[in-house]
Amino acid sequence: MKVSKSFEVFAKEAPEVQSAWMETVHKLDAASKLDKKTEELAYIAVMAATRLESGLPFHVKMAKTNGATREEIISAILVGLPAVGNTVISALPVALEAYDEV
């Protein structure tokens, strides 16, 4: 799956740091007690709440690959609405465009 342009530049310009980062990510992933779909949905919720929209397409596709429905993607994004307000809605078009891609 295609990663964001930012992540591509990170990997190209700082490969040692990116490698160390990914090693940590893989270890955290292995330690998680969540199933892959739930983990991706939770990650999407965090990304929407923190306005990290560049990574949404990748993680939406990962969630979809692991069985997430379009409605679950929407719910994951909107779960942060009471806590952080309507800033999460800007993630909807980015996420749904990625979900709907063939």
DRENVONU-285970 format. One record per residue: residue in three letters; chain; x negated, y negated, z negated of N, C-alpha, C in turn. Coordinates in Angstrom, 1 decimal. Each point is the difference from the previous one (the first is absolute). Layout:
<atoms>
atom rest:ALA; kette:A; n_px:X; n_py:Y; n_pz:Z; ca_px:X; ca_py:Y; ca_pz:Z; c_px:X; c_py:Y; c_pz:Z
...
</atoms>
This chain:
<atoms>
atom rest:MET; kette:A; n_px:-0.8; n_py:1.2; n_pz:0.0; ca_px:0.8; ca_py:-1.2; ca_pz:0.0; c_px:-0.9; c_py:-1.2; c_pz:0.0
atom rest:LYS; kette:A; n_px:0.5; n_py:-1.0; n_pz:0.7; ca_px:-0.7; ca_py:-1.3; ca_pz:0.1; c_px:0.1; c_py:-0.8; c_pz:-1.3
atom rest:VAL; kette:A; n_px:-1.2; n_py:-0.5; n_pz:-0.5; ca_px:0.0; ca_py:-0.8; ca_pz:-1.1; c_px:0.0; c_py:-1.5; c_pz:0.4
atom rest:SER; kette:A; n_px:0.2; n_py:-0.9; n_pz:-0.9; ca_px:0.1; ca_py:-1.4; ca_pz:0.3; c_px:-1.3; c_py:-0.6; c_pz:0.5
atom rest:LYS; kette:A; n_px:0.1; n_py:-1.1; n_pz:0.7; ca_px:-1.2; ca_py:-0.6; ca_pz:0.6; c_px:-1.0; c_py:-0.4; c_pz:-1.2
atom rest:SER; kette:A; n_px:0.5; n_py:-0.4; n_pz:-1.1; ca_px:-0.8; ca_py:-0.4; ca_pz:-1.2; c_px:-0.8; c_py:1.2; c_pz:-0.4
atom rest:PHE; kette:A; n_px:0.7; n_py:1.2; n_pz:-0.1; ca_px:-0.7; ca_py:1.2; ca_pz:-0.4; c_px:-1.1; c_py:0.4; c_pz:1.0
atom rest:GLU; kette:A; n_px:0.3; n_py:-0.1; n_pz:1.3; ca_px:-0.9; ca_py:0.3; ca_pz:1.0; c_px:-1.3; c_py:-0.8; c_pz:-0.1
atom rest:VAL; kette:A; n_px:0.2; n_py:-1.3; n_pz:-0.3; ca_px:-1.2; ca_py:-0.9; ca_pz:-0.1; c_px:-0.8; c_py:0.3; c_pz:-1.3
atom rest:PHE; kette:A; n_px:0.8; n_py:0.3; n_pz:-1.1; ca_px:-0.7; ca_py:0.5; ca_pz:-1.2; c_px:-0.8; c_py:1.2; c_pz:0.2
atom rest:ALA; kette:A; n_px:0.5; n_py:1.0; n_pz:0.7; ca_px:-0.8; ca_py:1.2; ca_pz:0.3; c_px:-1.2; c_py:-0.3; c_pz:0.9
atom rest:LYS; kette:A; n_px:0.2; n_py:-0.9; n_pz:0.9; ca_px:-1.1; ca_py:-0.3; ca_pz:1.0; c_px:-1.1; c_py:-0.8; c_pz:-0.7
atom rest:GLU; kette:A; n_px:0.4; n_py:-1.0; n_pz:-0.7; ca_px:-1.0; ca_py:-1.0; ca_pz:-0.6; c_px:-0.6; c_py:0.4; c_pz:-1.3
atom rest:ALA; kette:A; n_px:0.7; n_py:0.9; n_pz:-0.7; ca_px:-0.5; ca_py:0.4; ca_pz:-1.4; c_px:0.2; c_py:1.5; c_pz:-0.1
atom rest:PRO; kette:A; n_px:-0.6; n_py:0.8; n_pz:0.8; ca_px:0.4; ca_py:1.5; ca_pz:0.0; c_px:-0.4; c_py:0.7; c_pz:-1.3
atom rest:GLU; kette:A; n_px:-1.0; n_py:-0.5; n_pz:-0.7; ca_px:-0.4; ca_py:0.7; ca_pz:-1.3; c_px:1.1; c_py:-0.3; c_pz:-1.0
atom rest:VAL; kette:A; n_px:0.4; n_py:-1.3; n_pz:-0.1; ca_px:1.0; ca_py:-0.4; ca_pz:-0.9; c_px:1.4; c_py:0.7; c_pz:0.3
atom rest:GLN; kette:A; n_px:0.3; n_py:0.0; n_pz:1.3; ca_px:1.2; ca_py:0.7; ca_pz:0.4; c_px:0.0; c_py:1.5; c_pz:-0.3
atom rest:SER; kette:A; n_px:-1.1; n_py:0.6; n_pz:0.1; ca_px:-0.1; ca_py:1.4; ca_pz:-0.3; c_px:0.2; c_py:0.3; c_pz:-1.5
atom rest:ALA; kette:A; n_px:-0.7; n_py:-0.9; n_pz:-0.8; ca_px:0.2; ca_py:0.1; ca_pz:-1.5; c_px:1.5; c_py:-0.2; c_pz:-0.4
atom rest:TRP; kette:A; n_px:0.6; n_py:-1.0; n_pz:0.7; ca_px:1.4; ca_py:-0.3; ca_pz:-0.3; c_px:0.9; c_py:1.2; c_pz:0.4
atom rest:MET; kette:A; n_px:-0.2; n_py:0.6; n_pz:1.1; ca_px:0.8; ca_py:1.1; ca_pz:0.4; c_px:-0.3; c_py:1.2; c_pz:-0.8
atom rest:GLU; kette:A; n_px:-1.2; n_py:0.2; n_pz:-0.5; ca_px:-0.2; ca_py:1.1; ca_pz:-1.0; c_px:0.8; c_py:-0.2; c_pz:-1.2
atom rest:THR; kette:A; n_px:0.1; n_py:-1.2; n_pz:-0.5; ca_px:0.8; ca_py:-0.3; ca_pz:-1.2; c_px:1.5; c_py:0.2; c_pz:0.3
atom rest:VAL; kette:A; n_px:0.4; n_py:-0.4; n_pz:1.2; ca_px:1.4; ca_py:0.1; ca_pz:0.4; c_px:0.4; c_py:1.5; c_pz:0.0
atom rest:HIS; kette:A; n_px:-0.9; n_py:0.8; n_pz:0.6; ca_px:0.3; ca_py:1.5; ca_pz:0.1; c_px:0.0; c_py:0.6; c_pz:-1.4
atom rest:LYS; kette:A; n_px:-0.8; n_py:-0.4; n_pz:-0.9; ca_px:0.0; ca_py:0.5; ca_pz:-1.4; c_px:1.3; c_py:-0.4; c_pz:-0.7
atom rest:LEU; kette:A; n_px:0.4; n_py:-1.2; n_pz:0.2; ca_px:1.2; ca_py:-0.4; ca_pz:-0.7; c_px:1.2; c_py:0.7; c_pz:0.6
atom rest:ASP; kette:A; n_px:0.0; n_py:0.2; n_pz:1.3; ca_px:1.1; ca_py:0.8; ca_pz:0.7; c_px:0.0; c_py:1.4; c_pz:-0.6
atom rest:ALA; kette:A; n_px:-1.1; n_py:0.6; n_pz:-0.1; ca_px:-0.1; ca_py:1.4; ca_pz:-0.6; c_px:0.5; c_py:0.1; c_pz:-1.4
atom rest:ALA; kette:A; n_px:-0.2; n_py:-1.1; n_pz:-0.8; ca_px:0.4; ca_py:0.0; ca_pz:-1.4; c_px:1.5; c_py:-0.3; c_pz:-0.2
atom rest:SER; kette:A; n_px:0.7; n_py:-0.5; n_pz:1.1; ca_px:1.4; ca_py:-0.4; ca_pz:-0.1; c_px:0.9; c_py:1.2; c_pz:-0.2
atom rest:LYS; kette:A; n_px:0.9; n_py:-0.1; n_pz:-0.9; ca_px:1.0; ca_py:1.1; ca_pz:-0.2; c_px:1.3; c_py:-0.2; c_pz:0.8
atom rest:LEU; kette:A; n_px:0.0; n_py:-1.1; n_pz:0.9; ca_px:1.1; ca_py:-0.2; ca_pz:0.9; c_px:-0.1; c_py:0.8; c_pz:1.2
atom rest:ASP; kette:A; n_px:1.1; n_py:0.4; n_pz:0.6; ca_px:-0.1; ca_py:0.6; ca_pz:1.3; c_px:-0.4; c_py:-1.1; c_pz:1.0
atom rest:LYS; kette:A; n_px:-0.4; n_py:0.4; n_pz:1.2; ca_px:-0.5; ca_py:-0.9; ca_pz:1.0; c_px:1.0; c_py:-1.1; c_pz:0.4
atom rest:LYS; kette:A; n_px:1.2; n_py:0.5; n_pz:0.2; ca_px:1.1; ca_py:-1.0; ca_pz:0.5; c_px:0.2; c_py:-1.0; c_pz:-1.1
atom rest:THR; kette:A; n_px:0.2; n_py:0.4; n_pz:-1.2; ca_px:0.2; ca_py:-0.9; ca_pz:-1.1; c_px:-1.1; c_py:-0.9; c_pz:-0.2
atom rest:GLU; kette:A; n_px:-1.2; n_py:0.5; n_pz:0.1; ca_px:-1.2; ca_py:-0.9; ca_pz:-0.2; c_px:-0.1; c_py:-1.0; c_pz:1.1
atom rest:GLU; kette:A; n_px:0.3; n_py:0.3; n_pz:1.2; ca_px:0.0; ca_py:-1.0; ca_pz:1.1; c_px:1.2; c_py:-1.0; c_pz:-0.2
atom rest:LEU; kette:A; n_px:1.1; n_py:0.4; n_pz:-0.4; ca_px:1.1; ca_py:-0.9; ca_pz:-0.3; c_px:-0.3; c_py:-1.0; c_pz:-1.1
atom rest:ALA; kette:A; n_px:-0.7; n_py:0.5; n_pz:-1.0; ca_px:-0.4; ca_py:-0.8; ca_pz:-1.1; c_px:-1.1; c_py:-1.0; c_pz:0.5
atom rest:TYR; kette:A; n_px:-0.9; n_py:0.4; n_pz:0.8; ca_px:-1.0; ca_py:-0.8; ca_pz:0.5; c_px:0.6; c_py:-1.1; c_pz:0.9
atom rest:ILE; kette:A; n_px:1.0; n_py:0.4; n_pz:0.8; ca_px:0.7; ca_py:-1.0; ca_pz:0.8; c_px:0.6; c_py:-1.1; c_pz:-0.8
atom rest:ALA; kette:A; n_px:0.6; n_py:0.4; n_pz:-1.1; ca_px:0.7; ca_py:-0.9; ca_pz:-0.9; c_px:-1.1; c_py:-1.0; c_pz:-0.6
atom rest:VAL; kette:A; n_px:-1.1; n_py:0.5; n_pz:-0.4; ca_px:-1.1; ca_py:-0.9; ca_pz:-0.5; c_px:-0.5; c_py:-0.9; c_pz:1.0
atom rest:MET; kette:A; n_px:-0.2; n_py:0.5; n_pz:1.2; ca_px:-0.5; ca_py:-0.8; ca_pz:1.1; c_px:1.0; c_py:-1.2; c_pz:0.3
atom rest:ALA; kette:A; n_px:1.3; n_py:0.4; n_pz:0.1; ca_px:1.0; ca_py:-1.1; ca_pz:0.2; c_px:0.0; c_py:-1.0; c_pz:-1.1
atom rest:ALA; kette:A; n_px:-0.1; n_py:0.4; n_pz:-1.2; ca_px:0.0; ca_py:-0.9; ca_pz:-1.2; c_px:-1.2; c_py:-0.9; c_pz:0.0
atom rest:THR; kette:A; n_px:-1.1; n_py:0.5; n_pz:0.4; ca_px:-1.3; ca_py:-0.8; ca_pz:0.0; c_px:-0.3; c_py:-0.6; c_pz:1.3
atom rest:ARG; kette:A; n_px:0.9; n_py:0.1; n_pz:1.0; ca_px:-0.1; ca_py:-0.6; ca_pz:1.3; c_px:-1.2; c_py:0.5; c_pz:0.8
atom rest:LEU; kette:A; n_px:-0.3; n_py:1.2; n_pz:-0.1; ca_px:-1.1; ca_py:0.7; ca_pz:0.8; c_px:0.6; c_py:0.6; c_pz:1.2
atom rest:GLU; kette:A; n_px:0.6; n_py:-0.8; n_pz:0.9; ca_px:0.7; ca_py:0.5; ca_pz:1.1; c_px:-0.8; c_py:0.7; c_pz:1.1
atom rest:SER; kette:A; n_px:-1.3; n_py:-0.4; n_pz:0.1; ca_px:-0.8; ca_py:0.6; ca_pz:1.1; c_px:-0.2; c_py:1.5; c_pz:-0.1
atom rest:GLY; kette:A; n_px:0.1; n_py:0.6; n_pz:-1.2; ca_px:-0.1; ca_py:1.4; ca_pz:-0.2; c_px:1.3; c_py:0.8; c_pz:0.1
atom rest:LEU; kette:A; n_px:1.1; n_py:-0.8; n_pz:0.0; ca_px:1.4; ca_py:0.7; ca_pz:0.1; c_px:0.2; c_py:0.9; c_pz:1.1
atom rest:PRO; kette:A; n_px:-0.4; n_py:-0.3; n_pz:1.2; ca_px:0.3; ca_py:0.9; ca_pz:1.1; c_px:-0.7; c_py:1.4; c_pz:-0.2
atom rest:PHE; kette:A; n_px:-1.2; n_py:0.0; n_pz:-0.5; ca_px:-0.7; ca_py:1.3; ca_pz:-0.2; c_px:0.7; c_py:0.8; c_pz:-1.1
atom rest:HIS; kette:A; n_px:0.4; n_py:-0.7; n_pz:-1.1; ca_px:0.6; ca_py:0.7; ca_pz:-1.1; c_px:1.5; c_py:0.4; c_pz:0.3
atom rest:VAL; kette:A; n_px:0.7; n_py:-0.8; n_pz:0.8; ca_px:1.3; ca_py:0.4; ca_pz:0.4; c_px:0.0; c_py:1.2; c_pz:0.8
atom rest:LYS; kette:A; n_px:-1.0; n_py:0.1; n_pz:0.9; ca_px:-0.1; ca_py:1.2; ca_pz:0.9; c_px:-0.4; c_py:1.2; c_pz:-0.8
atom rest:MET; kette:A; n_px:-0.9; n_py:-0.2; n_pz:-1.0; ca_px:-0.3; ca_py:1.1; ca_pz:-0.9; c_px:1.2; c_py:0.5; c_pz:-0.8
atom rest:ALA; kette:A; n_px:0.8; n_py:-0.9; n_pz:-0.5; ca_px:1.2; ca_py:0.3; ca_pz:-0.7; c_px:1.0; c_py:0.8; c_pz:0.9
atom rest:LYS; kette:A; n_px:0.1; n_py:-0.5; n_pz:1.2; ca_px:0.9; ca_py:0.7; ca_pz:1.0; c_px:-0.5; c_py:1.4; c_pz:0.3
atom rest:THR; kette:A; n_px:-1.3; n_py:0.1; n_pz:0.2; ca_px:-0.6; ca_py:1.3; ca_pz:0.2; c_px:0.3; c_py:1.0; c_pz:-1.1
atom rest:ASN; kette:A; n_px:0.1; n_py:-0.6; n_pz:-1.2; ca_px:0.2; ca_py:0.9; ca_pz:-1.2; c_px:1.5; c_py:0.1; c_pz:-0.3
atom rest:GLY; kette:A; n_px:0.9; n_py:-0.4; n_pz:0.9; ca_px:1.4; ca_py:0.2; ca_pz:-0.1; c_px:0.9; c_py:-1.2; c_pz:-0.5
atom rest:ALA; kette:A; n_px:-0.6; n_py:-1.2; n_pz:-0.1; ca_px:0.8; ca_py:-1.1; ca_pz:-0.4; c_px:0.9; c_py:-0.5; c_pz:1.1
atom rest:THR; kette:A; n_px:1.2; n_py:-0.3; n_pz:-0.4; ca_px:1.0; ca_py:-0.5; ca_pz:0.9; c_px:-0.1; c_py:-1.5; c_pz:0.2
atom rest:ARG; kette:A; n_px:0.6; n_py:-0.6; n_pz:1.0; ca_px:0.0; ca_py:-1.4; ca_pz:0.2; c_px:0.6; c_py:-0.7; c_pz:-1.2
atom rest:GLU; kette:A; n_px:1.1; n_py:0.6; n_pz:-0.5; ca_px:0.7; ca_py:-0.6; ca_pz:-1.2; c_px:-0.9; c_py:0.0; c_pz:-1.2
atom rest:GLU; kette:A; n_px:-0.8; n_py:1.1; n_pz:-0.2; ca_px:-0.9; ca_py:0.0; ca_pz:-1.1; c_px:-1.1; c_py:-1.0; c_pz:0.1
atom rest:ILE; kette:A; n_px:-0.5; n_py:-0.3; n_pz:1.2; ca_px:-1.0; ca_py:-1.1; ca_pz:0.2; c_px:0.6; c_py:-1.3; c_pz:-0.4
atom rest:ILE; kette:A; n_px:1.2; n_py:-0.3; n_pz:0.4; ca_px:0.7; ca_py:-1.2; ca_pz:-0.3; c_px:0.2; c_py:-0.1; c_pz:-1.6
atom rest:SER; kette:A; n_px:0.4; n_py:1.1; n_pz:-0.6; ca_px:0.2; ca_py:0.0; ca_pz:-1.4; c_px:-1.3; c_py:-0.2; c_pz:-0.8
atom rest:ALA; kette:A; n_px:-1.1; n_py:0.6; n_pz:0.5; ca_px:-1.3; ca_py:-0.2; ca_pz:-0.6; c_px:-0.5; c_py:-1.5; c_pz:0.0
atom rest:ILE; kette:A; n_px:0.3; n_py:-0.6; n_pz:1.1; ca_px:-0.4; ca_py:-1.4; ca_pz:0.2; c_px:0.9; c_py:-0.9; c_pz:-1.0
atom rest:LEU; kette:A; n_px:1.3; n_py:0.3; n_pz:0.0; ca_px:0.9; ca_py:-0.9; ca_pz:-0.8; c_px:0.0; c_py:0.4; c_pz:-1.5
atom rest:VAL; kette:A; n_px:-0.6; n_py:1.0; n_pz:-0.4; ca_px:-0.1; ca_py:0.4; ca_pz:-1.4; c_px:-0.6; c_py:-1.2; c_pz:-0.8
atom rest:GLY; kette:A; n_px:-0.9; n_py:-0.7; n_pz:0.6; ca_px:-0.7; ca_py:-1.1; ca_pz:-0.7; c_px:0.8; c_py:-1.3; c_pz:0.0
atom rest:LEU; kette:A; n_px:1.1; n_py:0.0; n_pz:0.6; ca_px:0.8; ca_py:-1.3; ca_pz:0.1; c_px:0.3; c_py:-0.6; c_pz:-1.4
atom rest:PRO; kette:A; n_px:0.5; n_py:0.8; n_pz:-0.9; ca_px:0.2; ca_py:-0.7; ca_pz:-1.3; c_px:-1.2; c_py:-0.5; c_pz:-0.7
atom rest:ALA; kette:A; n_px:-1.1; n_py:0.7; n_pz:0.2; ca_px:-1.3; ca_py:-0.4; ca_pz:-0.8; c_px:-0.7; c_py:-1.2; c_pz:0.7
atom rest:VAL; kette:A; n_px:-0.1; n_py:0.0; n_pz:1.3; ca_px:-0.8; ca_py:-1.0; ca_pz:0.7; c_px:0.8; c_py:-0.9; c_pz:0.9
atom rest:GLY; kette:A; n_px:1.3; n_py:0.2; n_pz:0.1; ca_px:0.8; ca_py:-0.8; ca_pz:0.9; c_px:0.0; c_py:0.3; c_pz:1.4
atom rest:ASN; kette:A; n_px:0.5; n_py:-0.9; n_pz:0.8; ca_px:0.2; ca_py:0.3; ca_pz:1.4; c_px:-1.3; c_py:0.0; c_pz:0.9
atom rest:THR; kette:A; n_px:-1.2; n_py:-0.1; n_pz:-0.7; ca_px:-1.2; ca_py:0.1; ca_pz:0.8; c_px:-0.1; c_py:1.4; c_pz:0.6
atom rest:VAL; kette:A; n_px:0.6; n_py:1.0; n_pz:-0.5; ca_px:-0.1; ca_py:1.4; ca_pz:0.5; c_px:0.7; c_py:0.1; c_pz:1.4
atom rest:ILE; kette:A; n_px:1.0; n_py:-0.9; n_pz:0.2; ca_px:0.7; ca_py:0.2; ca_pz:1.3; c_px:-0.8; c_py:-0.3; c_pz:1.2
atom rest:SER; kette:A; n_px:-1.1; n_py:-0.7; n_pz:-0.1; ca_px:-0.9; ca_py:-0.3; ca_pz:1.1; c_px:-0.6; c_py:1.3; c_pz:0.5
atom rest:ALA; kette:A; n_px:-0.1; n_py:1.0; n_pz:-0.9; ca_px:-0.6; ca_py:1.3; ca_pz:0.4; c_px:1.0; c_py:0.9; c_pz:0.9
atom rest:LEU; kette:A; n_px:1.3; n_py:-0.3; n_pz:-0.1; ca_px:1.0; ca_py:0.8; ca_pz:0.7; c_px:-0.3; c_py:0.1; c_pz:1.5
atom rest:PRO; kette:A; n_px:-0.1; n_py:-1.1; n_pz:0.7; ca_px:-0.2; ca_py:0.1; ca_pz:1.5; c_px:-1.3; c_py:0.7; c_pz:0.3
atom rest:VAL; kette:A; n_px:-1.1; n_py:-0.2; n_pz:-0.7; ca_px:-1.3; ca_py:0.7; ca_pz:0.2; c_px:0.2; c_py:1.5; c_pz:-0.1
atom rest:ALA; kette:A; n_px:0.6; n_py:0.4; n_pz:-1.1; ca_px:0.2; ca_py:1.4; ca_pz:-0.4; c_px:0.9; c_py:0.7; c_pz:1.0
atom rest:LEU; kette:A; n_px:1.1; n_py:-0.6; n_pz:0.3; ca_px:1.0; ca_py:0.6; ca_pz:0.9; c_px:-0.5; c_py:0.1; c_pz:1.4
atom rest:GLU; kette:A; n_px:-0.7; n_py:-0.9; n_pz:0.5; ca_px:-0.6; ca_py:0.1; ca_pz:1.3; c_px:-1.0; c_py:1.2; c_pz:0.1
atom rest:ALA; kette:A; n_px:-0.8; n_py:0.1; n_pz:-1.1; ca_px:-0.9; ca_py:1.2; ca_pz:0.0; c_px:0.8; c_py:1.3; c_pz:-0.1
atom rest:TYR; kette:A; n_px:1.1; n_py:0.0; n_pz:-0.8; ca_px:0.8; ca_py:1.2; ca_pz:-0.1; c_px:0.6; c_py:0.4; c_pz:1.3
atom rest:ASP; kette:A; n_px:0.5; n_py:-1.0; n_pz:0.7; ca_px:0.8; ca_py:0.3; ca_pz:1.2; c_px:-0.9; c_py:0.3; c_pz:1.2
atom rest:GLU; kette:A; n_px:-1.3; n_py:-0.2; n_pz:-0.1; ca_px:-0.9; ca_py:0.3; ca_pz:1.1; c_px:0.0; c_py:1.5; c_pz:0.3
atom rest:VAL; kette:A; n_px:-0.1; n_py:0.3; n_pz:1.3; ca_px:0.0; ca_py:1.4; ca_pz:0.3; c_px:-1.4; c_py:0.6; c_pz:-0.1
</atoms>
